[in-house]
Each structure stands twice: as C-alpha cells, then as structure tokens.
C-alpha cells in the first residue's frame, strides 16, 4: 500500500510520495489532515504540491487547507506530491497521503 503520514508540529514539508499505480488513469490521492480534537492549525495553511518534470515542486491549484480535511485529489500516474505547512504558530496536525488505487486494489 502506498501512503505516508506524520504530524506537523512546526512549519515544514511532509514526506514525499510517488503514486505508481498500475492503471493509466488515477482517481487520485486521499488527503487527510486532522487536529485530533485538541490540536490546531495554528493559523497556518497546508498546501499540496507536485513535482514537475524539472524536479521543482509547484502548488496544486485549489488545494490549500486551513481546517480538518478529508478529500480525494486527482493526480496523474507517477506524480510525486507532498504537503507543506506554512504561516502557523504551535500547530498540531496529523497528516496522511494515500494512493486511492492502492486502497481499492
């Protein structure tokens, strides 16, 4: 199964993950950000990013989050992504990025 997870306690980057599913079309990645009831985004924003063909990370349009989120985001096969937290003060956010097809197969 392809997924990565962790907890943001300061601004920074999540682990990177590359989705290498066997089908040509991907329903996408499952994105989960959770303050676990007692945590906080600390005024910050989590932005999903993808690595372009030049190896540079770029923002996904419309994929910035400031609250608990469960969402399916469409991405092409063999795309490397990460989540980036910025602008926060004392955050506590659990994050998980999962290849949707790896869950379905």
C-alpha positions in Angstrom: 0.0 0.0 0.0 1.3 3.5 -0.8 0.8 6.0 1.9 2.8 8.3 4.2 1.7 10.0 7.4 3.1 12.1 10.2 2.3 15.1 12.4 3.1 18.7 11.8 4.3 20.5 14.9 6.2 23.2 13.1 6.0 24.7 9.6 7.6 22.4 7.0 7.2 19.7 4.4 5.6 16.3 4.7 7.3 13.2 3.4 7.2 12.9 -0.4 5.2 10.1 -2.0 5.1 9.0 -5.7 2.0 7.2 -6.8 2.9 4.4 -9.1 -0.4 2.5 -9.7 -0.9 0.1 -12.5 -3.7 1.9 -14.3 -3.3 4.7 -16.7 -5.9 6.9 -15.1 -5.8 7.6 -11.4 -8.9 8.5 -9.3 -6.3 10.3 -7.2 -4.9 10.6 -3.7 -6.8 10.6 -0.5 -5.7 13.6 1.6 -6.4 13.6 5.4 -5.5 16.4 7.8 -6.8 16.2 11.3 -6.2 18.2 14.5 -7.4 15.2 16.6 -9.9 17.2 18.5 -7.3 19.0 20.7 -4.8 20.2 18.0 -4.7 23.3 15.9 -3.7 24.6 12.6 -2.1 27.5 14.5 -3.3 29.9 11.9 -1.4 28.1 9.2 -2.2 26.7 5.8 -1.4 23.3 4.3 -0.7 23.4 0.5 -0.5 20.3 -1.6 2.4 20.4 -4.1 3.5 18.2 -7.1 7.0 17.8 -8.5 7.1 19.0 -12.2 9.4 17.5 -14.9 12.2 19.8 -13.9 12.2 18.4 -10.3 10.7 21.6 -8.9 7.6 21.5 -6.5 4.6 23.6 -7.6 1.3 24.3 -5.8 -1.8 22.3 -6.8 -4.4 24.9 -7.7 -7.3 24.9 -5.2 -5.5 22.6 -2.8 -4.8 24.8 0.2 -6.4 23.8 3.6 -6.8 25.7 6.9 -9.0 23.1 8.7 -9.5 19.4 9.1 -9.9 17.8 5.7 -10.8 14.5 4.0 -10.6 14.9 0.3 -9.8 13.0 -2.9 -7.5 14.9 -5.2 -6.9 13.9 -8.8 -3.3 13.3 -9.9 -1.7 11.6 -12.9 0.1 8.3 -12.5 3.8 8.6 -11.4 3.2 12.0 -9.7 5.3 12.9 -6.7 3.5 15.0 -4.1 3.9 16.5 -0.7 2.1 18.7 1.8 3.6 22.0 3.0 2.5 23.8 6.2 3.3 27.5 6.4 2.3 30.5 8.5 1.5 28.6 11.6 2.2 29.1 15.3 2.3 26.0 17.5 0.4 23.7 15.2 -0.5 20.1 15.9 -1.9 18.4 12.7 -1.9 14.7 11.8 -1.5 14.3 8.0 -1.8 11.3 5.7 -1.5 11.0 2.0 -2.7 7.7 0.4 -2.8 6.4 -3.1 -6.5 5.8 -3.7 -6.0 2.9 -6.1 -3.7 1.1 -3.6 -6.7 1.1 -1.2 -9.1 -0.1 -3.9 -7.0 -2.9 -5.4 
